[in-house]
Amino acid sequence: MSQELWTKDWKKINDIILQMNSESDILKALNTFLVDIEGLVPYEKACIYFYDLSAPNTVKHYLGQGFSDKELRDYERYYCKIDDVVDKMMPNKEVVIKSTEAFDIEQRKETEYFIDYVTPANTKISLDTNFRWNLENREFCIGSLDLFRNEKDIDFSEREVEICRVFQPHLELKASNYAFLFDNIAHQYSLTNAEQDIATMILKGYSNEQIAEEKCITISTVKKHVTRILEKSETKSRIEFICKTTGKGK
């Protein structure tokens, strides 16, 4: 309940919301939010995921703190498809979900997802705050702020659950802007489908080598795509492209 929040909680909550809403760089705003919320709801790792449950590639975009690049890529490529938390995010489910209350822990420990991903990543306890990031396809375009703790840590408290409930509508608004950013770049710069994919990866911070590995193409091909993206966006570098696209340079 909201009355469980302390006066100092509300001060920090208001400061974080103000900071997030005043930052024109959407990527920076969401990354800063992930860092700032740890002061209210401590975690080992955190991620904001954008899911499209109607698409072959379930994870559309993500931002992470504390995860290795491999952990995030492995989740995006395979484990999101067998993540039992995703089922909890369908319409009419709770907005904020504690894994310790949503699942039979002993049964969950026997699943492939828990054994092969959760255990090595030390993300056995989670607090998931769900939102819709595309109102035109709201039944399938689900997002989630996931805060993780290890099994040896204390479970998330009701106070921490309530803090996430307060943040949810503000996160949903900013996350919708973030998702629109990716969906809009193809139209904005007249990019081909291949160029849009690579432009999205540039905005996520991928290097040429990581893009080549992800797309199974040569680094030379990546560089050609990057050159065309910069030409079409009338920018001279990756940094300038990111700043122009996210609005940081405004």
C-alpha positions, 0 to 999 in steps of 0.5 A, spaced: 500 500 500 502 507 498 502 508 505 507 504 507 512 508 503 516 513 507 517 521 506 524 520 504 522 514 499 517 520 495 522 525 495 527 520 491 521 517 487 519 524 485 527 526 483 528 520 479 521 521 475 523 529 474 530 527 472 527 521 467 522 526 464 527 532 463 532 528 459 531 529 452 536 523 450 531 517 451 536 512 452 540 516 457 533 517 461 532 509 461 539 507 463 539 513 468 533 510 471 536 503 471 542 506 475 537 511 480 532 506 482 537 501 485 538 507 491 530 505 492 530 498 490 537 494 491 538 489 485 544 485 483 542 486 475 536 489 472 534 490 465 528 493 461 525 488 456 521 490 450 517 484 448 513 483 441 509 476 443 506 476 436 513 476 432 518 470 431 523 474 435 520 475 441 525 480 444 525 487 440 529 491 444 533 491 451 537 495 456 541 492 461 545 493 468 550 488 471 549 483 465 554 481 461 553 482 453 553 474 452 547 473 457 543 479 454 544 476 447 543 469 449 536 471 452 534 475 446 536 469 441 533 463 445 531 463 453 526 469 452 522 463 448 522 459 454 522 464 460 516 463 464 515 470 467 513 472 460 507 468 460 505 472 466 505 478 462 499 477 458 493 482 459 489 482 465 495 479 469 498 483 475 502 489 474 508 488 479 510 480 480 514 477 485 517 471 482 517 468 489 509 469 489 508 467 482 511 460 481 512 454 485 520 455 486 521 447 487 517 446 480 521 452 477 528 449 479 527 443 474 525 447 468 531 448 462 530 456 463 532 456 470 537 451 470 541 453 464 540 461 464 537 463 471 542 459 475 548 461 471 546 468 471 544 469 478 537 472 477 533 467 482 529 472 485 526 477 480 521 483 481 518 484 474 514 491 473 510 490 466 507 495 461 505 496 454 509 500 450 505 500 443 498 502 444 496 500 437 498 493 439 498 493 446 495 486 447 502 483 444 507 489 445 509 488 453 515 491 456 518 489 463 522 492 468 526 486 471 530 487 477 534 481 480 537 478 486 541 472 488 537 466 492 542 468 498 539 475 498 533 478 501 526 477 497 523 484 495 519 487 500 512 490 499 514 497 500 519 495 494 513 492 490 509 499 491 515 503 489 515 499 482 507 500 482 508 508 483 514 508 477 510 504 472 506 509 469 512 514 468 516 508 465 511 506 460 510 513 457 518 513 457 519 506 454 513 508 449 517 513 446 524 509 446 520 503 442 517 509 437 524 511 436 526 504 433 520 503 429 521 510 426 528 510 424 526 507 418 521 512 415 525 518 418 532 516 414 529 512 408 533 505 411 532 499 408 530 493 412 537 491 413 539 498 414 534 499 420 536 492 423 543 495 423 541 502 425 537 499 431 544 495 433 548 501 433 543 505 438 543 499 442 551 500 443 553 494 438 560 494 435 561 492 428 564 486 430 558 484 435 553 486 429 557 482 424 557 476 429 549 477 430 547 478 423 552 472 420 555 477 416 562 480 414 565 486 418 566 489 411 559 488 409 557 491 416 561 497 415 558 498 408 551 498 411 554 503 417 556 508 411 550 508 408 546 509 414 550 515 416 549 518 409 542 517 409 541 520 416 546 526 414 551 524 420 559 523 420 559 518 426 556 513 430 556 518 436 553 524 431 547 519 429 545 516 436 545 524 438 541 526 432 536 520 433 535 520 440 534 527 440 540 528 445 543 534 440 537 538 440 
